[in-house]
Amino acid sequence: MSTQDASIKKPPGRPINSKNVTVTPLDSQISFSYNSTTIKPLQPLVQVSFSPDRKLQISAVVFIASSIERAEISSVNQESVISDAGETQLDFFIIYDAPEVSYQTFNAYRVDFVIENPPEDLAQIETYLWDEDPVTSRGTVTTVRKD
């Protein structure tokens, strides 16, 4: 899915039940030596696993510009798609809002969420950090292991 299309005003998919989403500010920052000219969000770091009762557990660490004292992650959307390889994939959109400027320092947040009935043939997920305004996002593909 391309998230470069300026005509996309809202992230795709439907919101995950907020009872299944937990956002935790981490006592951590990252800083880069150079101020980038891009306003695109940083890609999330994502871990995925199955619980003993076969629920899909996703934990993502996202980095949001430190100019925002405490980021408001408004929701996580889910969309079912077929990957470029023809496999079942779930896309997740972690949605927040931030000013449109580039930054060197970012605060870390952990976003944990659970999908209660994932597709049996799920091969991978793609998780995006989606800034509501401007319409930009960055994603990470994560393979789903069935162990």
Buried (B, 14 or more C-beta within 10 A) or exposed (E): BEBEEEEBEEBBBEBBEEEBBEBEEEEEEEEEEEEEEEBBBBBBBBEBEBEEEEBBBBBBBBBBBBEBEEBEBBBBBBBEBEBEEEEBBBBBBBBBBBEEEEBEEBBBBBBBBBBEEBEEEBBBBBBBBBBBEEBBBBBBBBEBEEE
